[in-house]
Amino acid sequence: MTGAEGFLLAMGLGLFAGILSGIPAMLAIAGVPLVTALIAAAFGVFDLSFLNFYPARVWGVMSNRLLMAVPLFILMGVLLERARLAERMLGVLARLTGGSSRGMALSVLAFSALIAASTGIIGATVVMLVLIGLPAMRAAGVDKRLAAGLICAAGTLGQVIPPSIVLVLLGDQIGNVYLEAQQRAGNFAPDAVSVGDLFAGALIPGLMLVAFYALYVALRLKPAPLTAPPAPRDPVPAAEVLFTFLPPVLLILAVLGSILAGVATTTEAAGLGAVGALLLAAHAAEPRRAGRWLIAGAGFAALALVGIGMGGMGRAAAGSPAALAALAAALVIGLGTLWGALRLWAAGLLQGAMTETIRISGMVFGIVVAASLLALVFRGFGGDRMVAEMMAALPGGTYGAIALVMVLIFLLGFLLEAVEIIYIVVPLLGPPILGTDISPIWFAILIAMNLQTSFLTPPFGFALFYFRSVAPRDITTIDTYRGVVPFVMLQLAALAVLIAWPGLATWLPHQIFR
């Protein structure tokens, strides 16, 4: 073992110990490589001039327009969570299903897919489902193990159903690593990989996973034979259903549609999502009819700008009808957003939402900046060359390397958050794989689904810890594990299907963007 290899091993062990020690992850991710580099430099093994590149790397991260979408998507999710839209949606679903166990469980699954796409935060989604969905399912007669497993599994859907923060971060890293790896391989004009590609690529696998869950739940909860006439259902007015589900559905469609249709960039769509979530939360908190109409009008104006394609009003001739319509819509949006922000401030919701957004965003960007230092020190030791040689020697070639990376990500998912894994593993182990003809979109969706599986797998899955933190005492840890195992099997089956048919992840992006 050479000196560089020894220091790399020590850095890996120190990083592992630092993260498990409980100190903030970004301090461990940045501190351990820095200390290792300084000690190695004293022995003449590391050239400290490598660290001169670090300020430029930090500037590159902080000036990355794509990463500006992260706090905006986080704000969107936090506002929707605090607007208490979830309680109303699930209440309407419970009345629509008439209280049957199968109908209630499928309603919770459908609701979870929708709310996961809106928030994209595992902890918030799982806790919300435990507080709202678990009592409803238990009251409908759903077995506690099945209910626990369904909530944990459904709470992780935000990892793969767009718009997902994980996919935004993966898009940033996969795009950069793929470009660099292809250029090293001699391809100096590779096709760019965007977040829109990953959003489109994740749609079919994500919906396939929801279908697997739904089929399992439907088979487990077969309707009991009727021994008496069914009790009359509580009628749900069509207007109530429409006004409960249409706004969040339109918001998600506007965010996704604007990206996939090319009307807006990912960052612009994230801004639209944040404004839309603010308007929805303010509409729920506004007691006066005039204020509600103003907020609703602002929302419709925003949808009009996206749907008609007027977002680029700078391309319209001055004084043209298109430019005037866009200016009028922008004015309505501005007034509605200002009024909505004032209402949320008065209700005490905006302050908490902004504080939570700043906290989560600070954690994400702290890890991103720290991981940049880790990658720099790793390359300074020649780690990228060692990884390439190791993967080239693996049996199975590129697919053997992919299998190794997937197993490593699965195991790390027990210990690290998705952000840490994306910014540590992808830059270090991704180049040898992405330098081949493997589809980067397929590889990214594999990583996202693998992370989701890891977060669900006993005994260390993060979703299980979130569930246990708020679950009632009569649902034991063993009950939770037994309930989750079938859903883990479904996840692995979906992952196997995606491995066997990469076109599930690549077909839609090529139809839309190529």
NUTIDO-895081 format. One line per field, with one value per residue (C-alpha): y, x, z; chain. Coordinates in Angstrom, 2 decimals, always signed. Layout:
N
yy [Y, ...]
xx [X, ...]
zz [Z, ...]
mol [A, ...]
This chain:
514
yy [+0.00, +3.39, +6.45, +8.04, +4.88, +4.76, +8.35, +7.77, +4.80, +6.87, +9.69, +7.28, +5.79, +9.23, +10.50, +7.47, +7.97, +11.71, +11.36, +8.66, +10.73, +13.06, +16.27, +18.23, +16.33, +19.29, +19.75, +16.10, +16.10, +19.20, +18.83, +15.27, +15.79, +19.09, +17.58, +14.54, +16.78, +18.85, +15.77, +14.15, +17.36, +17.24, +13.80, +14.98, +12.84, +15.64, +18.86, +21.68, +23.70, +21.57, +23.52, +26.72, +25.55, +25.38, +29.05, +28.77, +25.56, +27.23, +30.19, +27.78, +26.15, +29.39, +30.93, +27.81, +28.94, +25.39, +25.08, +28.23, +25.95, +23.99, +26.60, +27.50, +23.89, +23.57, +26.70, +25.28, +22.07, +23.79, +26.21, +23.40, +21.45, +24.39, +25.35, +22.23, +21.30, +17.67, +17.32, +18.59, +16.41, +13.23, +14.06, +14.36, +11.10, +9.30, +10.47, +9.48, +5.92, +5.41, +4.21, +0.81, -0.52, -1.02, +2.34, +4.13, +2.54, +3.30, +6.85, +7.31, +5.98, +8.33, +11.23, +10.30, +10.30, +13.76, +15.28, +13.65, +15.31, +18.60, +18.48, +16.07, +15.89, +12.36, +13.36, +15.86, +13.46, +10.45, +12.43, +14.03, +10.63, +9.17, +12.03, +12.15, +8.89, +6.32, +7.07, +7.04, +3.65, +2.14, +3.35, +1.71, -1.64, -1.71, -4.01, -1.98, -3.66, -2.96, +0.61, +1.16, -0.30, +1.69, +4.98, +4.40, +3.35, +6.09, +8.69, +7.95, +8.47, +12.06, +10.74, +9.63, +11.45, +14.87, +17.66, +16.14, +17.91, +14.71, +14.76, +18.44, +17.68, +14.55, +16.57, +19.01, +16.33, +13.84, +16.62, +17.90, +14.48, +13.16, +16.15, +15.83, +12.03, +12.18, +14.84, +12.71, +9.81, +11.95, +13.03, +16.82, +17.49, +15.16, +15.77, +17.83, +16.20, +18.52, +18.31, +18.25, +15.02, +13.45, +14.70, +13.13, +9.99, +9.49, +9.79, +6.28, +4.45, +6.50, +5.76, +2.10, +1.95, +3.51, +0.91, -1.91, -0.54, -0.16, -3.71, -5.16, -3.17, -4.12, -7.81, -7.67, -5.87, -7.82, -6.55, -8.53, -10.21, -8.13, -9.48, -6.43, -3.50, -1.03, +2.07, +5.19, +7.28, +10.85, +12.72, +14.85, +17.82, +17.88, +21.49, +20.53, +17.79, +20.16, +23.03, +20.69, +18.80, +21.09, +23.78, +21.47, +19.34, +22.45, +23.67, +20.42, +20.28, +23.91, +23.28, +20.04, +21.18, +24.41, +22.45, +19.63, +22.01, +24.24, +27.31, +27.72, +26.56, +24.46, +27.51, +29.54, +26.63, +26.39, +30.09, +29.46, +26.59, +28.73, +31.54, +29.05, +27.41, +30.83, +31.67, +28.35, +28.79, +32.40, +31.47, +28.98, +31.57, +34.54, +35.01, +37.79, +37.02, +39.95, +38.86, +35.26, +36.41, +38.49, +35.56, +33.16, +35.64, +35.81, +32.03, +31.88, +34.67, +32.68, +29.59, +31.67, +32.90, +29.33, +27.69, +30.19, +30.42, +34.12, +33.65, +35.09, +38.35, +40.04, +38.38, +40.06, +43.41, +46.39, +47.42, +44.16, +42.38, +39.58, +42.00, +43.93, +40.71, +39.47, +42.79, +42.71, +39.11, +39.95, +42.88, +40.65, +38.03, +40.67, +42.12, +38.69, +37.48, +40.61, +40.33, +36.61, +37.17, +39.81, +37.45, +34.61, +36.99, +38.11, +34.48, +33.66, +31.09, +32.90, +33.40, +29.71, +28.62, +30.94, +29.84, +26.16, +26.84, +28.66, +25.83, +23.06, +25.09, +25.94, +22.26, +21.35, +24.03, +23.41, +19.77, +20.73, +23.11, +20.61, +17.76, +19.92, +20.04, +16.28, +15.64, +18.01, +16.30, +12.88, +13.83, +15.34, +11.90, +10.36, +8.73, +9.21, +7.19, +4.45, +4.19, +3.96, +1.17, -0.71, -0.55, -1.60, -4.73, -5.71, -8.73, -7.74, -4.55, -1.46, -3.35, -4.84, -1.29, -0.19, -3.11, -2.11, +1.53, +0.50, -1.77, +0.97, +3.58, +1.16, +0.59, +4.27, +5.07, +3.53, +6.16, +9.27, +11.64, +11.67, +15.00, +13.65, +10.49, +12.40, +14.85, +12.25, +9.10, +10.49, +12.73, +10.04, +6.85, +8.16, +9.17, +5.63, +4.68, +7.90, +7.89, +4.90, +4.67, +4.10, +6.48, +9.09, +9.49, +5.78, +5.79, +8.77, +7.22, +3.98, +5.99, +7.75, +4.50, +2.82, +5.63, +5.30, +1.55, +2.13, +4.72, +2.13, -1.00, -2.22, -1.78, +1.57, +3.11, +6.80, +6.51, +3.94, +6.29, +9.11, +6.76, +5.47, +9.01, +9.80, +6.39, +5.18, +2.77, -0.19, -0.34, -1.86, -1.71, -5.35, -4.51, -1.71, -3.93, -6.70, -4.21, -2.64, -5.83, -6.47, -2.90, -3.31, -6.40, -4.33, -1.65, -4.22, -5.67, -2.20, -1.63, -4.97, -4.03, -0.71, -2.46, -4.93, -2.23, +1.03, +2.45, +3.01, +5.89, +7.02, +6.82, +9.84, +12.25, +11.35, +11.88, +15.31, +16.79, +15.00]
xx [+0.00, +1.40, +1.34, -1.49, -3.59, -2.98, -4.07, -7.15, -8.10, -7.56, -9.65, -12.48, -12.47, -12.27, -15.14, -17.24, -16.49, -17.09, -20.52, -21.56, -20.31, -23.29, -21.47, -23.00, -22.37, -20.91, -18.23, -17.21, -17.26, -15.04, -12.96, -11.71, -10.31, -8.70, -6.96, -5.90, -4.46, -2.48, -1.02, -0.21, +1.46, +3.73, +4.90, +5.27, +2.39, -0.05, +0.53, -1.28, -1.42, -4.46, -6.39, -5.87, -8.68, -11.18, -12.35, -13.15, -15.11, -17.11, -17.84, -18.98, -21.41, -22.85, -23.22, -24.87, -28.29, -29.61, -28.99, -31.07, -34.06, -33.35, -34.48, -37.44, -38.64, -38.07, -40.14, -42.88, -43.00, -42.90, -45.70, -47.92, -47.26, -48.16, -51.24, -53.02, -54.15, -53.33, -55.98, -58.71, -57.62, -57.50, -60.81, -62.51, -60.91, -62.16, -65.72, -65.47, -64.40, -67.19, -64.80, -63.90, -60.47, -59.30, -60.65, -59.10, -55.67, -55.68, -56.80, -53.86, -51.54, -52.95, -52.80, -49.21, -48.10, -49.60, -48.27, -44.84, -44.59, -45.49, -43.14, -40.35, -39.23, -39.33, -39.56, -42.36, -44.35, -44.07, -44.95, -47.91, -49.19, -48.86, -50.82, -53.51, -53.60, -52.85, -55.94, -58.16, -56.82, -57.05, -60.65, -61.43, -60.09, -56.70, -54.22, -51.71, -48.72, -50.01, -50.86, -47.36, -45.67, -47.82, -47.12, -43.36, -43.25, -45.54, -43.60, -40.46, -42.13, -40.92, -37.44, -38.51, -41.74, -40.93, -40.57, -38.10, -35.25, -33.21, -33.62, -32.59, -29.39, -28.76, -29.28, -26.60, -24.05, -24.77, -24.69, -21.30, -19.70, -21.05, -19.68, -16.24, -16.12, -17.14, -14.55, -11.85, -13.00, -12.54, -16.15, -15.92, -19.56, -21.75, -25.48, -26.16, -28.08, -30.63, -32.97, -35.81, -34.34, -34.40, -37.92, -39.15, -37.10, -38.49, -42.16, -42.68, -40.60, -42.28, -45.78, -44.81, -43.80, -47.11, -48.92, -46.97, -47.99, -51.62, -51.80, -50.36, -52.75, -55.74, -54.84, -54.23, -57.49, -60.12, -63.67, -65.52, -68.76, -71.84, -74.01, -76.26, -77.08, -74.17, -74.48, -75.32, -72.30, -71.85, -72.37, -69.44, -70.39, -68.56, -67.57, -65.84, -63.86, -62.94, -61.77, -59.88, -57.84, -57.67, -55.33, -52.48, -52.81, -52.63, -49.61, -47.71, -48.72, -47.66, -44.24, -43.61, -45.30, -43.35, -40.07, -41.03, -42.59, -39.52, -41.46, -39.32, -35.98, -35.87, -35.10, -37.93, -40.34, -39.23, -40.03, -43.45, -43.97, -42.99, -45.34, -48.12, -47.67, -47.73, -50.98, -52.57, -51.55, -52.75, -56.05, -56.67, -55.76, -57.66, -61.07, -62.35, -63.95, -62.31, -58.85, -59.52, -60.62, -57.45, -55.26, -57.17, -56.88, -53.12, -52.92, -54.93, -52.80, -49.65, -51.15, -52.11, -48.55, -47.26, -49.99, -50.01, -46.23, -46.05, -43.37, -40.80, -42.64, -39.34, -39.49, -42.82, -42.83, -43.40, -47.04, -48.20, -51.24, -49.00, -46.74, -49.68, -51.39, -48.18, -47.71, -51.29, -50.90, -47.60, -49.26, -52.06, -49.52, -47.49, -50.49, -51.82, -48.44, -47.92, -51.39, -50.90, -47.54, -49.09, -51.95, -49.54, -47.41, -50.45, -51.44, -47.94, -47.30, -44.79, -42.15, -42.05, -42.02, -39.13, -37.15, -37.59, -36.64, -33.46, -32.54, -32.96, -31.34, -28.38, -27.89, -28.03, -25.61, -23.27, -22.99, -22.51, -19.64, -18.06, -18.33, -16.51, -13.50, -13.71, -13.68, -10.72, -8.62, -9.63, -8.30, -5.19, -4.34, -4.97, -8.18, -9.94, -7.22, -7.39, -11.18, -10.95, -8.35, -10.38, -13.59, -11.80, -10.60, -14.09, -15.77, -18.64, -17.05, -19.24, -22.23, -20.09, -19.06, -22.70, -23.57, -20.78, -21.92, -25.55, -24.63, -22.47, -25.23, -27.75, -25.53, -24.67, -28.40, -28.65, -26.26, -26.31, -28.89, -29.53, -27.73, -24.56, -24.61, -25.20, -22.36, -19.90, -20.49, -21.41, -18.31, -15.95, -17.34, -19.41, -16.73, -15.61, -19.25, -20.38, -17.33, -18.83, -21.95, -24.22, -27.21, -26.69, -30.47, -30.94, -28.01, -29.44, -32.92, -31.31, -29.56, -32.80, -34.78, -31.91, -31.83, -35.58, -35.21, -32.41, -34.41, -37.20, -35.19, -35.06, -33.45, -31.82, -34.09, -34.69, -38.41, -38.76, -37.21, -39.53, -42.51, -41.52, -41.03, -44.76, -46.49, -48.81, -47.33, -49.47, -47.57, -44.25, -40.96, -41.40, -44.86, -43.32, -40.54, -42.96, -45.24, -42.40, -40.76, -43.33, -42.91, -39.12, -39.62, -41.81, -39.10, -36.46, -38.79, -39.28, -35.51, -34.97, -37.53, -35.75, -32.38, -33.80, -35.58, -33.58, -36.06, -38.51, -36.26, -34.91, -37.89, -39.86, -36.87, -35.89, -39.45, -39.66, -36.17, -34.38]
zz [+0.00, -1.02, +1.19, -0.82, -0.54, +3.22, +3.69, +1.51, +3.69, +6.84, +5.37, +4.57, +8.06, +9.64, +7.51, +8.46, +12.17, +12.00, +10.42, +12.91, +15.85, +15.56, +14.64, +11.74, +8.52, +6.65, +9.35, +9.10, +5.28, +5.11, +8.27, +7.85, +4.31, +5.32, +8.35, +6.30, +3.57, +6.09, +7.78, +4.42, +3.24, +6.29, +5.11, +1.51, +0.24, -0.66, -2.61, -0.80, -4.02, -4.89, -2.26, -4.25, -6.53, -3.66, -3.68, -7.40, -6.75, -3.97, -6.23, -8.92, -6.50, -5.16, -8.63, -10.09, -11.34, -11.25, -7.51, -6.98, -7.58, -4.38, -1.79, -4.01, -4.18, -0.43, +0.18, -2.04, +0.00, +3.39, +2.45, +1.19, +4.37, +6.63, +4.62, +5.97, +2.48, +3.25, +5.94, +3.64, +0.73, +2.79, +4.45, +1.08, -0.09, +3.02, +2.35, -1.31, -0.48, +2.03, +4.74, +3.18, +4.13, +0.52, -0.60, +2.37, +1.86, -1.87, -1.10, +1.26, -1.46, -4.10, -1.67, -0.76, -4.39, -4.87, -1.66, -2.12, -5.52, -3.83, -0.83, -1.76, +1.90, +3.40, +7.06, +6.53, +4.34, +6.66, +9.78, +8.00, +6.87, +10.37, +11.90, +9.20, +7.26, +9.97, +12.13, +9.04, +7.90, +11.38, +11.66, +8.30, +9.53, +7.78, +9.55, +11.55, +9.88, +6.40, +7.38, +8.80, +5.74, +3.33, +5.11, +5.23, +1.57, +0.32, +2.29, +0.27, -3.12, -3.13, -3.99, -7.47, -8.34, -9.82, -8.98, -6.52, -4.75, -5.03, -8.82, -8.94, -7.04, -9.10, -12.27, -11.18, -10.27, -13.05, -15.65, -14.48, -13.99, -17.31, -19.22, -17.62, -18.05, -21.71, -22.47, -20.83, -23.02, -26.15, -26.73, -26.66, -27.60, -25.49, -25.14, -22.03, -19.17, -17.55, -14.59, -17.10, -18.52, -15.06, -14.32, -17.55, -16.96, -13.45, -14.42, -15.78, -13.09, -10.35, -11.62, -12.07, -8.42, -7.34, -9.48, -7.77, -4.37, -5.42, -6.81, -3.60, -1.39, -3.56, -3.35, +0.41, +1.19, -0.68, -0.09, +2.58, +1.47, +2.23, +5.05, +5.12, +2.87, +2.79, +4.93, +2.97, +2.08, +3.11, -0.17, -1.30, -3.48, -6.80, -6.18, -2.93, -4.67, -7.50, -5.31, -2.97, -5.57, -8.59, -7.13, -6.00, -9.15, -11.34, -9.40, -9.95, -13.61, -14.09, -12.55, -14.44, -17.63, -17.83, -17.62, -19.98, -22.51, -22.50, -21.34, -18.22, -16.86, -13.70, -11.58, -13.14, -12.62, -8.99, -8.58, -10.10, -7.65, -4.66, -5.71, -6.39, -2.99, -1.32, -3.12, -2.11, +1.52, +1.55, -0.09, +2.73, +5.39, +3.87, +5.57, +3.28, -0.07, -1.89, -0.79, -1.81, -5.28, -5.67, -4.67, -6.93, -9.80, -9.29, -9.48, -12.70, -14.19, -13.43, -15.05, -18.07, -18.51, -18.38, -20.41, -23.26, -23.32, -22.52, -19.91, -22.32, -22.81, -23.56, -26.98, -27.81, -29.58, -27.30, -27.32, -28.90, -27.42, -26.15, -24.28, -22.82, -21.71, -20.11, -18.28, -17.02, -15.83, -14.14, -12.34, -11.06, -9.95, -8.12, -6.30, -5.38, -4.16, -2.06, -0.54, +0.09, +1.79, +4.06, +4.98, +5.78, +7.83, +9.79, +10.37, +11.64, +8.88, +6.69, +9.38, +10.29, +6.64, +5.79, +8.87, +7.98, +4.36, +5.42, +7.80, +5.21, +2.42, +4.64, +5.39, +1.70, +0.54, +3.47, +2.43, -1.22, -0.41, +2.02, -0.49, -3.03, -0.69, -0.16, -3.92, -4.37, -1.69, -3.05, -6.48, -4.93, -3.58, -7.01, -5.85, -9.18, -10.94, -8.28, -8.62, -12.42, -12.17, -9.55, -11.58, -14.76, -12.95, -11.75, -13.38, -15.63, -16.92, -16.74, -15.38, -12.63, -11.71, -11.70, -9.40, -7.01, -6.93, -6.36, -3.45, -1.92, -2.26, -0.75, +2.30, +2.69, +2.61, +6.08, +7.45, +5.26, +3.85, +0.11, -0.33, +1.27, -0.86, -4.10, -3.52, -2.19, -4.24, -7.67, -8.14, -6.80, -8.36, -11.26, -13.82, -14.81, -15.48, -17.13, -19.39, -21.25, -23.42, -20.39, -20.37, -17.64, -17.30, -16.62, -14.18, -12.29, -11.97, -10.74, -8.02, -7.02, -6.78, -4.94, -2.39, -1.91, -1.29, +1.21, +3.16, +3.53, +4.41, +8.06, +10.46, +9.61, +6.99, +7.70, +6.89, +9.69, +12.23, +11.18, +11.48, +14.93, +16.23, +15.97, +15.67, +18.47, +21.01, +19.98, +16.66, +17.69, +15.86, +14.80, +13.41, +11.38, +10.02, +9.04, +7.35, +5.39, +4.07, +1.27, +0.05, +0.05, -2.13, -4.47, -4.59, -5.50, -8.15, -9.65, -9.57, -11.34, -14.01, -14.56, -14.85, -17.37, -19.43, -19.38, -21.89, -19.03, -17.95, -21.32, -23.68, -22.45, -22.25, -25.80, -27.01, -25.37, -25.64, -28.48]
mol [A, A, A, A, A, A, A, A, A, A, A, A, A, A, A, A, A, A, A, A, A, A, A, A, A, A, A, A, A, A, A, A, A, A, A, A, A, A, A, A, A, A, A, A, A, A, A, A, A, A, A, A, A, A, A, A, A, A, A, A, A, A, A, A, A, A, A, A, A, A, A, A, A, A, A, A, A, A, A, A, A, A, A, A, A, A, A, A, A, A, A, A, A, A, A, A, A, A, A, A, A, A, A, A, A, A, A, A, A, A, A, A, A, A, A, A, A, A, A, A, A, A, A, A, A, A, A, A, A, A, A, A, A, A, A, A, A, A, A, A, A, A, A, A, A, A, A, A, A, A, A, A, A, A, A, A, A, A, A, A, A, A, A, A, A, A, A, A, A, A, A, A, A, A, A, A, A, A, A, A, A, A, A, A, A, A, A, A, A, A, A, A, A, A, A, A, A, A, A, A, A, A, A, A, A, A, A, A, A, A, A, A, A, A, A, A, A, A, A, A, A, A, A, A, A, A, A, A, A, A, A, A, A, A, A, A, A, A, A, A, A, A, A, A, A, A, A, A, A, A, A, A, A, A, A, A, A, A, A, A, A, A, A, A, A, A, A, A, A, A, A, A, A, A, A, A, A, A, A, A, A, A, A, A, A, A, A, A, A, A, A, A, A, A, A, A, A, A, A, A, A, A, A, A, A, A, A, A, A, A, A, A, A, A, A, A, A, A, A, A, A, A, A, A, A, A, A, A, A, A, A, A, A, A, A, A, A, A, A, A, A, A, A, A, A, A, A, A, A, A, A, A, A, A, A, A, A, A, A, A, A, A, A, A, A, A, A, A, A, A, A, A, A, A, A, A, A, A, A, A, A, A, A, A, A, A, A, A, A, A, A, A, A, A, A, A, A, A, A, A, A, A, A, A, A, A, A, A, A, A, A, A, A, A, A, A, A, A, A, A, A, A, A, A, A, A, A, A, A, A, A, A, A, A, A, A, A, A, A, A, A, A, A, A, A, A, A, A, A, A, A, A, A, A, A, A, A, A, A, A, A, A, A, A, A, A, A, A, A, A, A, A, A, A, A, A, A, A, A, A, A, A, A, A, A, A, A, A, A, A, A, A, A, A, A, A, A, A, A, A, A, A, A, A, A, A, A, A, A, A, A, A, A, A]
